[in-house]
Structure formats: C-alpha cells, structure tokens
C-alpha cells in the first residue's frame, strides 16, 4: 500500500480539529518527519498560533514508531490527550488504516493509592496515632477533602489527581498518595491488582504515543531505572522549560524537619542503638542549620562536613537495619518500613553527595521565612547529563515558541547538551565554528546516519547532530503590537521604591482602560504596584496569591477593565486572546538575583572557561523570560496591543539588542506620547466592538 503523503495527513488532521493549515505548521511537520527518518535531532521554534501540536503529532503517528511526548504544563498534556490526539487519530484512520493507541503517564504520587486510602497513613509520632479520615472533622477543609476523595475513589477510572475537579489541598492528597520509594510494589500490596498507577503503566506499555511530563522524563533519564517504556522517538514540547525541570529533579535538599522526620519514622522499626545514633547526628545537623546564613558554600566547612558524615553513616546503618526489619507488633509494618526507608535513603543520598563533593555540583544554604534553613545541592549544568542520557538511541524533537535567543539556537542548544559543532549547516555537514545564525534553513538531513547507525546520528567525534529551524508565526507582529521601552525612567536598583516607574505604570493602565497584565520580577514588586494602583485607579487590580491562579486568570479574562499583577508563573502561564489583554507590562529586565547561588556559580564557571558568563547565563535567563512574557500579548490574529518594559536598560545597555532580538518582532519605540495615543485608540476600538 502506498504511504499517504504527509501533506494529506496534516490536512485531514487540521480539518478534524477545526483549525487552519499554516505554512509554518507544514514546514514543521516536514522537518519533524525528516528528522525522525534520519535520526537527527531537531530544535524547532514555532510561534504562537502555528499549531505546533499537530506539527509534531501527525509525522509521529505517520512514522508508526513508539513516541513519548513530554510537556511542561498540565494544560498542554490535557489538550493533547483529551482533544488533539483523539481527533487526530480518528482523522488519520482512513489514510493510515490503523488507530494508534495513546496514553498519559505521570509519576506515582500523581495517582490515588488505594492502600493509603483504605489502610491509612503511617503516622509520625508527633502527629499522634490516629486515622486522619476519622480525626479530621467533616466540617474542616481537610475533612471535606478526605470525604470527597473517598467518594471519588469509587467513581474514578484513572485515579489521576488532575482528573479531580475541583481539586483538593496538598495536605489532603498526601494522605492518599505515595512516592515511588514509599510504594509497596504491586506484587506485595493487597490492592496491587486495582492500582491506578500500575494501570497507567500498563496502558503506556501498550500505547504507541505516551504523553508525560518533563519531570518524569528527567527521572527516567537520571535515575537509571526506566519508568518510561522503550521508545524510538522523543518529542519535548515547551522545551524552553526542560533545563530548569531537569535541574529541579537533580537537586537534593536536607532540612532539619526532613531529617527529624526520618528519625521518627525509623525509630519505630530499628534497634535503639541505631535510632539513637541517627538522632544524635540529626541534632548536630540541626544546631548547625540554626546558624546557617544564605549563600553558596564553595567549600564545605569542616563542622558541616563532620555533621554530614555523621548523618550519612548513621543513615547507612539504619538502612541496613530496616532492610531486615520484620516487626509484626507494628501495624501495617510493610507500609511503615517503606515510608521510613524512603526518608532515610534521601538523607543518606544527599549527605553522601555533599560529603563526597564534586566540581560539577553547587552547594548552598537557603533560608525561608516560614520553613527555616535548608542545605541544597544541584548540578552546575545539566547539558552533559542531557547529552549523555537524552540524545542516545532515539530521535529527539524539541519544540517551543521560544528557542532562538538573540537570533540563534546556539545558546539554548548548548544548555540542552547540543553543541554548535554538531549543528547541521545548509550543506548538510556539521558546523565548523560555534558562531553563526544557528538556523539550518533548508538543510537536508538525509545523510544524518553518521556514526550512530540506527541510533541518533553523531559526528565523528561522537557529538549529537542537530538542526535548528524557525518556522515563524502566523501573526504579523509589527502590525499587531508595539514594544515600548520607557527610556526616560531611572534604572532599577536592587531595593527600594521606584516612584517614576509607578507613575509611568499608572498612566499606561489609564490609557489602556485597564486590560493590563503586569509581569513583575519579584512578588514584593507586584504587591507594591498593586497596592499603589488600587489607591490611584478605579479599575480592579488582581494580585497573584490572593486567589488560585486559575480563578485569577478567569476573572482577568472575563472583565475588560481588570488588571492582573504577579510574578514568575504569569510570565509563561496566561493565555487570554482578545481585547481583555492589550497591555503587557514588565517592571524590569528579569535577570536572576545576583545572590542566586546556582546562577552565579554557572556564570562564574563560564567565565573561568573563557566565555562571557553574563551573556551565557544572566542575559539568556532574562531573554527567555522576556520572550515568554511578550508572547502573552498576541494570542490570535485579531489581537492588538503594547508590551511596555519599564526598564531603560533595554534601550541603553549593550545587551539590550540581544534581549529585543529574543522577543517577537513588534514595532519598537521609546516615544511615551505615541504609546499613550496608541493605547487609547486600541481601547476605544475595543469598546466599540464590545
């Protein structure tokens, strides 16, 4: 049977979802198909409105190999599984003559644990010996949540927390879920045959397309024990988030509370000698943490080294003892033992990692007003880890609306473990230097087998081969939006009020008639601005943290005059097309904090290697956020508006052109009067059309 043409398949899929076929989507689908066939990796930037989900789904389904799709957000996972995949599979069935199966797979703690639900949670001593289902008053928030969970357990087919609407608190969910380390295992659990997490794994084993998240992908790559079924194609959507998600999974943490919890859990099961030794080590660690000052530890101090060594050795002895524990006087001993093991193993692993030390790790103290001090360790970079674990034995497609920073793919590629030497040029060969535009244009990758054979292609030096492609956007950014930089303002300092910035913000919101998404570099700045503008303006100003994020976005989208102010999650998580979001304001260039231990360590490492640490780390971090933030403005072909950056450095500083080149190609101005007139005209047009 003749294989159907990719363009015919894409047309059928786009028609099925009620979309419009776009040149960028066609280019993306062809590039994905070619990369998968040639075993060459692909970085593809597809602007908002391109329809990138179908741009990778159609060639993946047409190829017929098992594919894992990893996304950063729940919203995209649900869109894929509940809308895009069902419609696409049905639309392609007459052409492919098959209906590929698909499934969603998440970490175990995302699923309801029937053992926990029916047998209760092993309680720490300080919590008292009680059944939380009985002890929680039915009228309390926890009590209501637990009753709902019991009822839901009889109805749900998936046990997936994200299928529970409305949701429940983290505290309630922790009563009915387990981590992979705490799980008894299906063969040893009385509820193994009915286990929701095991059922999800079985569905994934049978599926051709598995939708998961970046965190589970990272665990699968880092921990060595595979949690994802074997697959030939990996598609990473929202790929701009991958480095931070992998870093999060690879970060270890020790807190006095966590260590003491491990002591309490283990004390029920091991001899008094082992328990006392761990208790003594925990007390020594806690005394040190009371004096800890925030900041990086370039060398582990001698007293901390002694404390961690004692903690490591005591934890190792307890782990050995727990392995042989069989104390039938402890109710539900297996579950108690698994919970204790999970806690003590984490203490041992993190203490051992810090004591051993590595030039590739960063160690630092953090102090939180509510949770106290913590000791953390994270990889200096994850590029080597990703190069080794992610790009072997499969084709990888990384897609996002923001992968080109400063005009090329090299910065993002390097952070992911794809060096410029492996980038395919327009002639089909590996790049001869690390500069250049980073975009392969119409490069052919048909010769991409290289040294990799049937696995991912590599250069002679074993460097993964990859192509970068920007398929553009269906939006006419220069006609639809303005990038305004308030060049006349004073540069922002580290602390203190910016009176001129607040005056400028007030005037802009007035001109826009509300309709403003305020993106701030810190929660303190967002709170100060919200408080000030609530006193100056009649329009409603919503503030992140005063309600759930979903409810705030719903209210913002429902009322044209409403403003929404907030920090990090709003820079990337808001999709409000139409006239209710016509002004996006950034208070300052979002560089990482100068005292951020991990970012400053990464910057220093680049400088010591002869590179520009500021551009490679701080400016790249800011560029990615600004590209994402500016992308909140134009979400549909009819959208009009202004992105206003209230930081003159974007216009004056040498790095300003790099940051602006990373953002959508809006019409650029520093003329404050022109922007006010434009905002007023956009507001008037929106009111007429309302």
LINSULVEN-V915403 format. One record per residue. N is the residue number from 1. D_CENTER is the distance of its C-alpha to the mean C-alpha in whole Angstrom. Layout:
N|D_CENTER  N|D_CENTER
This chain:
1|42  2|41  3|37  4|36  5|35  6|31  7|32  8|34  9|31  10|29  11|31  12|32  13|28  14|28  15|31  16|30  17|27  18|29  19|27  20|29  21|29  22|28  23|29  24|25  25|24  26|27  27|27  28|23  29|24  30|27  31|25  32|23  33|26  34|28  35|25  36|25  37|29  38|29  39|26  40|25  41|21  42|20  43|18  44|18  45|17  46|18  47|19  48|18  49|21  50|21  51|20  52|18  53|18  54|21  55|21  56|20  57|21  58|24  59|25  60|23  61|25  62|28  63|28  64|28  65|26  66|24  67|20  68|17  69|14  70|10  71|8  72|4  73|7  74|10  75|12  76|12  77|12  78|15  79|17  80|17  81|19  82|21  83|22  84|21  85|22  86|25  87|27  88|26  89|27  90|30  91|31  92|31  93|33  94|36  95|36  96|34  97|36  98|33  99|31  100|28  101|26  102|22  103|20  104|17  105|16  106|14  107|14  108|18  109|17  110|16  111|20  112|23  113|25  114|29  115|30  116|28  117|29  118|33  119|34  120|32  121|30  122|31  123|32  124|32  125|35  126|34  127|33  128|37  129|37  130|37  131|35  132|32  133|33  134|37  135|36  136|34  137|36  138|35  139|35  140|33  141|29  142|28  143|31  144|31  145|27  146|29  147|31  148|29  149|27  150|31  151|32  152|28  153|29  154|32  155|30  156|27  157|27  158|23  159|23  160|19  161|18  162|16  163|20  164|22  165|22  166|23  167|20  168|22  169|21  170|19  171|22  172|24  173|21  174|22  175|25  176|25  177|22  178|22  179|19  180|20  181|23  182|24  183|25  184|29  185|28  186|30  187|33  188|34  189|32  190|35  191|32  192|31  193|32  194|31  195|27  196|24  197|22  198|25  199|25  200|22  201|22  202|26  203|25  204|22  205|25  206|27  207|24  208|24  209|21  210|18  211|15  212|12  213|8  214|7  215|8  216|11  217|11  218|11  219|14  220|16  221|16  222|16  223|19  224|21  225|22  226|21  227|19  228|18  229|22  230|23  231|22  232|23  233|21  234|17  235|15  236|11  237|11  238|8  239|9  240|8  241|5  242|6  243|8  244|6  245|5  246|9  247|10  248|9  249|11  250|13  251|14  252|17  253|19  254|22  255|24  256|27  257|26  258|24  259|27  260|30  261|28  262|29  263|32  264|33  265|32  266|34  267|37  268|38  269|38  270|39  271|42  272|43  273|43  274|40  275|38  276|40  277|39  278|35  279|36  280|38  281|35  282|33  283|35  284|36  285|32  286|32  287|35  288|33  289|30  290|32  291|33  292|29  293|29  294|25  295|24  296|24  297|27  298|28  299|30  300|30  301|33  302|36  303|36  304|32  305|33  306|36  307|34  308|31  309|33  310|35  311|32  312|31  313|35  314|35  315|32  316|33  317|36  318|35  319|33  320|36  321|38  322|35  323|35  324|39  325|39  326|41  327|42  328|43  329|44  330|40  331|39  332|36  333|36  334|34  335|31  336|32  337|32  338|29  339|27  340|29  341|28  342|25  343|25  344|28  345|26  346|23  347|25  348|27  349|24  350|23  351|26  352|27  353|25  354|26  355|29  356|29  357|27  358|26  359|26  360|22  361|21  362|21  363|22  364|22  365|23  366|21  367|23  368|22  369|25  370|24  371|23  372|25  373|25  374|22  375|22  376|19  377|19  378|16  379|17  380|18  381|16  382|15  383|16  384|19  385|17  386|16  387|19  388|21  389|19  390|17  391|19  392|22  393|24  394|22  395|22  396|18  397|17  398|14  399|14  400|12  401|14  402|14  403|15  404|18  405|18  406|22  407|23  408|22  409|20  410|21  411|18  412|15  413|17  414|18  415|15  416|14  417|18  418|20  419|22  420|25  421|27  422|26  423|25  424|28  425|30  426|32  427|35  428|33  429|33  430|30  431|30  432|33  433|31  434|28  435|28  436|29  437|27  438|24  439|25  440|27  441|29  442|31  443|30  444|32  445|30  446|33  447|34  448|30  449|32  450|32  451|33  452|30  453|32  454|31  455|27  456|25  457|27  458|28  459|30  460|33  461|32  462|29  463|26  464|24  465|25  466|23  467|23  468|22  469|22  470|22  471|23  472|23  473|23  474|26  475|26  476|28  477|27  478|30  479|32  480|29  481|28  482|29  483|27  484|29  485|29  486|31  487|33  488|36  489|33  490|34  491|31  492|28  493|29  494|27  495|28  496|31  497|31  498|31  499|34  500|34  501|31  502|31  503|34  504|33  505|30  506|33  507|35  508|32  509|31  510|34  511|35  512|32  513|33  514|30  515|27  516|25  517|21  518|21  519|18  520|19  521|18  522|19  523|19  524|23  525|23  526|22  527|25  528|27  529|27  530|27  531|30  532|32  533|31  534|32  535|36  536|36  537|35  538|36  539|33  540|30  541|27  542|24  543|22  544|19  545|20  546|23  547|22  548|19  549|16  550|17  551|21  552|21  553|19  554|22  555|25  556|24  557|24  558|27  559|29  560|30  561|31  562|28  563|26  564|22  565|21  566|18  567|15  568|12  569|10  570|13  571|13  572|10  573|11  574|15  575|17  576|20  577|23  578|26  579|28  580|27  581|24  582|26  583|26  584|22  585|23  586|21  587|23  588|23  589|21  590|18  591|18  592|17  593|19  594|22  595|22  596|19  597|20  598|17  599|17  600|21  601|21  602|19  603|21  604|25  605|24  606|24  607|27  608|29  609|28  610|30  611|27  612|26  613|24  614|23  615|22  616|20  617|18  618|19  619|19  620|17  621|14  622|16  623|17  624|13  625|13  626|16  627|16  628|13  629|15  630|18  631|17  632|17  633|21  634|22  635|21  636|24  637|27  638|29  639|27  640|29  641|28  642|27  643|24  644|26  645|25  646|27  647|27  648|30  649|28  650|26  651|30  652|32  653|30  654|30  655|26  656|26  657|27  658|24  659|22  660|24  661|24  662|20  663|20  664|22  665|25  666|27  667|30  668|30  669|33  670|33  671|36  672|36  673|39  674|37  675|34  676|36  677|38  678|35  679|33  680|36  681|37  682|34  683|34  684|38  685|37  686|34  687|37  688|39  689|37  690|36
